[in-house]
Amino acid sequence: MTSGSAMAAGFTHRSEQAQHVLMGSEAENRESFRIQAGYCAAMAAPITARVCTALADALDLESATGRRVLDWRGEPVADAVVLRLVGGLHAVHRRGVDRALDRVFTGTVSDPADVIDSLRSVVRLHDAALLPWLDGPPQTNEAGRSAGLMTGLLQVAERFGPAMDLLEIGSSAGLNLLIDRYAFDLGGLRRGPFDSPVLIAPEWRGPPPPDAAVAIRSVQGVDIAPVDVADPVEAERLAAYVWVDAAERLERIERGIAIIRDRGVSLVQGDAADWVEAKLAEPQDAGTTRVLMHSVVWQYLPPASQARIREAVDAAGARATPERRLAWVMMEPNRDLHRHEVRVQSWPGERPMELVALTHAHGAWVEALPPPYETRDYVMRRGPYERD
């Protein structure tokens, strides 16, 4: 059962034991690659889907990389183990040092058996280069996710007015900290500077977004291991996490990196829970809404950090007034539906967390939902109670 405060914050709490099960099963770890392949196929990434499917059979105990993956301790889907390894393989491909891998990643070789054989050899040959990619979660910083976040911010602006200060956790390289510098076309609704070098224009589905003005006064972010895109090595690592099928995403990331190098962002290294507690305790200007936001972050936070953030938001929500408002905007995955959810909660008031839109994982489309909004608590994957 959830605590009252956790429910108020709009999340279903799961125990640490439930979130970090010791898998102990090679078969289940292999299956995680097939699960990820399904996500990639649903998101129009056939080459990456083919790579994931093949890796399920290609990995063996002849490499340190294979042994570590097949003996993974933890929940491999939530830990994004597959994306860690695929990012490493993409990095090797981008260096152009392995012809067999290049043929797989360009789609020249597509026969399943040939792809398996190629990847088995590649993993063994580049074992030392690939192994470190398993050390931490992927830095899949994606500017396109700003479409989902802006959809949520429009909801907040419609409720409370335009003036807002944004606080983002899990900012990675800071590409979504540029949300005030991107131009948006959301179903014909234009927001942001028209002369921005980055236009976020997803396919829009469903009813139009709120026609509300948005005035972002400040944007600040935190990450446990921020990516310094001024460093060419780190910028290249970020690019390697972009799926090889997604040329548009890569171009968008390169333009976002150029903006950061030119003008910078407010991004610090730190623990998300520590940072949220400190930021929500700071004085707030009258007539503003303070917004906590994040995208594809929650699954990577330890349960204790999740609980602390929920408690900090609850406390700040209890202090919120019509002059000093609070909102929570998130874009997080629904693994069953192969899409992401945009959820919004705001204070003061008793309005619960609401599901206002669904979106592609990388922002290719946004599907606005009509009210009345679903108020089910966010969970990364649905439980048995939802499968009727």
C-alpha positions in Angstrom: 0.0 0.0 0.0 1.1 3.6 -0.6 1.4 6.2 2.1 -1.0 9.1 2.1 1.8 11.5 1.1 3.0 9.3 -1.7 -0.5 9.0 -3.1 -1.0 12.7 -2.9 2.2 13.2 -5.0 0.7 11.0 -7.7 3.0 8.0 -7.5 2.6 4.4 -6.5 5.4 3.5 -4.1 7.1 0.1 -4.6 9.5 -1.3 -2.1 13.2 -1.4 -2.8 13.0 -5.2 -2.9 10.4 -5.0 -5.6 12.2 -2.5 -7.7 15.6 -4.1 -7.5 14.9 -7.8 -7.8 18.0 -10.1 -8.2 17.2 -11.6 -11.5 19.7 -14.4 -11.4 18.4 -15.8 -14.7 20.3 -15.7 -17.9 17.0 -16.4 -19.8 15.4 -13.3 -18.3 18.4 -11.1 -19.1 18.3 -12.4 -22.7 14.6 -11.7 -22.9 15.1 -8.1 -21.9 16.8 -7.6 -25.3 13.7 -8.9 -27.1 11.5 -6.6 -25.0 13.7 -3.6 -26.0 13.5 -4.7 -29.6 9.7 -4.5 -29.4 10.0 -0.9 -28.1 12.4 0.0 -30.9 10.1 -1.5 -33.5 7.1 0.4 -32.1 9.2 3.6 -32.4 10.1 3.0 -36.1 13.7 2.0 -35.4 14.1 -1.2 -37.3 17.9 -1.4 -37.4 18.1 -0.9 -33.6 15.3 -3.4 -33.1 17.2 -5.9 -35.2 20.4 -5.3 -33.2 18.6 -5.8 -29.9 16.9 -9.0 -31.2 20.2 -10.5 -32.4 22.1 -9.6 -29.2 19.6 -11.8 -27.2 21.2 -14.8 -28.9 24.7 -13.4 -29.8 25.9 -12.7 -26.3 27.9 -15.5 -24.6 30.3 -16.1 -21.8 33.4 -15.7 -24.0 33.6 -12.0 -23.3 33.5 -10.0 -20.1 30.7 -7.9 -21.6 28.6 -11.0 -22.3 29.2 -12.4 -18.8 28.3 -9.2 -17.1 25.1 -8.8 -19.1 23.9 -12.4 -18.8 24.6 -12.4 -15.0 23.0 -9.0 -14.5 21.8 -8.3 -11.0 18.8 -6.0 -11.0 15.9 -5.5 -13.3 17.4 -5.3 -16.8 14.6 -3.4 -18.5 14.4 -0.7 -15.8 18.2 -0.6 -15.6 18.3 -0.1 -19.4 21.0 -2.7 -19.8 20.2 -3.2 -23.5 20.5 0.5 -24.3 23.8 0.7 -22.4 25.3 -2.0 -24.7 23.6 -0.7 -27.9 25.1 2.7 -27.1 28.6 1.2 -26.9 28.1 -0.7 -30.2 26.9 2.5 -31.9 30.0 4.3 -30.6 32.2 1.6 -32.2 30.3 2.0 -35.4 30.6 5.8 -35.4 34.4 5.3 -35.1 34.3 3.3 -38.3 36.8 0.6 -37.0 34.7 -2.5 -37.7 33.3 -3.3 -41.2 31.1 -6.1 -40.0 29.5 -3.9 -37.4 29.1 -1.1 -40.0 27.2 -3.4 -42.3 24.8 -4.3 -39.5 24.3 -0.7 -38.4 23.7 0.6 -41.9 21.2 -2.2 -42.6 23.3 -3.7 -45.3 23.3 -7.0 -43.5 19.8 -7.9 -42.2 19.5 -11.7 -42.2 18.9 -12.6 -38.6 21.6 -15.4 -38.5 24.2 -13.2 -40.1 23.5 -10.3 -37.7 23.8 -12.7 -34.8 27.2 -14.0 -36.0 28.5 -10.5 -36.7 27.5 -9.2 -33.3 28.9 -12.2 -31.5 32.3 -11.6 -33.1 32.1 -7.8 -32.6 31.4 -8.1 -28.9 34.3 -10.4 -28.4 36.7 -8.3 -30.5 35.7 -5.0 -28.9 35.1 -6.4 -25.4 37.4 -3.9 -23.6 35.7 -0.9 -25.3 32.2 -2.1 -24.7 32.5 -3.2 -21.0 32.6 0.3 -19.5 29.3 1.2 -21.3 27.6 -1.1 -18.8 28.7 0.9 -15.8 25.9 3.5 -15.8 22.5 4.2 -17.3 22.4 5.7 -20.8 22.5 9.4 -21.2 19.7 9.6 -23.7 19.2 13.3 -23.5 16.7 14.1 -26.2 15.6 17.6 -27.1 12.4 16.2 -28.7 11.1 15.3 -25.2 10.7 19.0 -24.7 7.5 18.6 -26.7 5.9 16.5 -24.0 7.2 18.8 -21.2 5.9 21.9 -23.0 2.5 20.2 -23.4 2.5 19.8 -19.6 3.7 23.4 -19.1 0.8 24.7 -21.2 -1.6 23.0 -18.8 0.2 24.7 -15.9 0.0 28.0 -17.6 -3.7 27.6 -18.3 -4.3 27.0 -14.6 -2.0 29.6 -13.1 -0.8 32.1 -15.7 2.4 32.3 -17.7 5.2 33.1 -15.1 7.1 30.0 -14.1 10.5 28.9 -12.9 11.6 25.4 -13.9 13.5 22.8 -11.9 14.6 19.7 -13.8 16.1 16.6 -12.3 18.1 14.1 -14.4 19.2 16.9 -16.8 22.0 14.9 -18.4 23.7 17.3 -20.9 21.0 20.0 -20.3 19.3 19.8 -23.7 15.8 20.1 -22.1 17.1 23.0 -20.0 16.9 24.8 -23.4 13.1 24.6 -23.4 12.9 28.4 -23.2 15.2 28.7 -26.3 13.5 26.2 -28.5 10.7 27.1 -31.0 7.6 24.9 -30.7 4.8 24.0 -33.1 2.3 22.0 -31.2 -0.6 21.3 -33.4 -0.3 24.7 -35.0 0.2 26.5 -31.6 3.5 28.3 -31.8 5.5 29.0 -28.7 9.1 30.0 -28.0 11.5 32.3 -30.0 10.7 32.1 -33.7 14.4 32.5 -34.6 15.5 29.5 -32.6 17.9 27.1 -34.5 15.9 24.2 -33.1 12.2 23.8 -34.0 10.3 21.1 -32.0 7.3 20.2 -34.2 5.9 16.8 -33.4 3.0 15.2 -35.2 0.1 16.4 -33.2 -2.8 14.0 -32.4 -6.0 14.7 -30.4 -7.5 18.0 -29.3 -5.4 21.1 -29.5 -3.2 22.2 -26.6 -4.2 25.0 -24.3 -3.8 28.3 -25.9 -2.0 29.8 -22.9 1.0 32.1 -22.8 4.2 30.7 -21.2 6.8 33.0 -19.7 9.7 30.9 -18.4 11.7 33.1 -16.1 14.5 30.6 -15.2 15.5 27.0 -15.9 17.8 25.1 -13.6 18.9 21.5 -13.6 20.7 18.8 -11.7 22.2 15.4 -12.7 24.2 12.9 -10.7 26.7 12.7 -13.6 26.1 15.7 -15.9 27.5 15.5 -19.5 29.8 18.3 -20.4 29.1 18.8 -24.1 32.0 21.3 -24.3 34.2 18.1 -24.1 34.1 16.5 -27.6 34.5 13.0 -26.0 31.4 13.5 -23.9 29.5 15.0 -26.8 30.3 12.0 -28.9 29.2 9.7 -26.1 25.8 11.5 -26.0 25.5 11.1 -29.8 26.2 7.3 -29.5 23.1 6.9 -27.4 21.0 8.2 -30.3 19.6 5.2 -32.3 21.3 4.8 -35.7 17.9 5.0 -37.4 17.2 8.5 -36.1 19.1 11.0 -38.2 16.7 13.8 -37.3 17.4 13.3 -33.6 21.1 13.4 -34.2 20.8 16.7 -36.0 18.7 18.2 -33.3 21.2 17.1 -30.6 24.0 18.7 -32.5 22.1 22.0 -32.8 21.2 21.8 -29.1 24.9 21.2 -28.2 25.9 24.3 -30.2 23.4 26.4 -28.2 24.8 25.1 -24.9 28.4 25.7 -26.0 27.5 29.3 -27.1 25.3 30.4 -24.1 25.5 27.7 -21.5 22.8 26.3 -19.1 22.4 26.3 -15.4 23.3 22.7 -14.6 24.9 21.3 -11.5 26.2 18.0 -10.3 24.3 16.6 -7.4 21.8 14.2 -5.9 18.3 14.7 -7.2 16.6 14.4 -3.8 19.1 16.7 -2.0 18.7 19.3 -4.8 14.9 19.2 -4.9 14.6 19.5 -1.1 16.9 22.5 -1.2 15.3 24.2 -4.2 11.7 23.8 -2.9 12.7 25.3 0.4 14.1 28.5 -1.2 12.0 31.7 -1.1 9.7 32.1 -4.1 8.6 35.3 -5.9 5.0 36.3 -5.7 3.0 35.7 -8.9 5.1 32.7 -10.0 4.7 29.0 -10.4 7.6 26.8 -9.4 7.7 23.7 -11.6 9.5 20.4 -11.0 9.9 18.6 -14.2 11.6 15.5 -15.6 11.6 13.0 -18.5 12.6 9.4 -18.4 14.3 9.8 -15.1 12.1 8.2 -12.4 13.1 4.6 -13.0 16.8 5.4 -12.4 16.2 6.9 -9.0 16.7 4.7 -5.9 13.4 4.1 -4.0 14.7 6.2 -1.1 15.3 9.2 -3.4 11.9 8.8 -4.9 10.3 8.9 -1.5 12.3 12.0 -0.4 11.3 13.8 -3.6 7.6 12.9 -3.1 7.8 14.2 0.5 9.5 17.4 -0.5 6.8 18.0 -3.1 4.0 17.3 -0.7 5.5 19.7 1.8 5.9 22.4 -0.8 2.4 21.8 -2.1 1.0 22.2 1.4 2.7 25.6 1.5 1.6 26.7 -1.9 -0.7 29.7 -2.2 -2.5 31.4 -5.1 0.4 33.8 -5.3 3.2 31.2 -5.0 2.1 28.1 -6.9 3.7 24.7 -7.4 3.4 22.2 -10.3 4.9 18.8 -11.2 5.3 18.0 -14.9 6.7 14.6 -16.0 7.1 12.6 -19.1 7.8 9.0 -18.1 7.4 5.6 -19.9 4.5 3.3 -19.9 6.3 0.1 -20.8 3.1 -1.8 -21.6 1.8 0.7 -24.2 5.3 1.4 -25.8 4.7 5.1 -25.3 5.3 7.8 -22.7 2.9 9.6 -20.4 2.7 13.3 -19.7 1.3 13.9 -16.2 0.7 17.1 -14.4 -0.1 17.9 -10.8 -0.5 21.4 -9.3 -1.0 23.2 -6.0 -2.7 24.9 -4.2 -5.8 22.7 -4.3 -6.7 19.0 -4.2 -6.3 18.4 -7.9 -4.6 15.0 -8.3 -1.9 13.9 -10.8 -3.6 13.9 -14.2 -2.6 12.1 -17.4 -2.9 14.9 -20.0 -1.1 13.4 -23.0 0.7 10.4 -24.4 3.9 10.9 -26.4 6.5 9.1 -28.5 9.7 8.4 -26.4 11.7 10.8 -28.4 9.0 13.3 -29.2 8.1 12.3 -32.7 4.4 12.7 -31.9 2.2 13.9 -29.0 -1.3 12.7 -28.5 -3.3 15.2 -26.3 -6.0 13.6 -24.2 -9.4 15.2 -23.6 -10.7 15.8 -20.1 -11.8 14.4 -17.8 -8.2 13.2 -17.3 -7.2 9.9 -15.9 -5.8 10.2 -12.4 -4.2 6.8 -12.0 -0.8 7.0 -10.2 2.2 6.8 -12.4 3.9 3.4 -12.6 6.5 2.4 -15.1 4.6 -0.7 -15.9 1.0 -1.5 -15.2 0.0 -4.0 -12.5 -2.3 -7.0 -12.8 -5.2 -4.9 -11.5 -5.1 -2.9 -14.8 -5.3 -5.9 -17.1 -9.1 -6.4 -17.1 
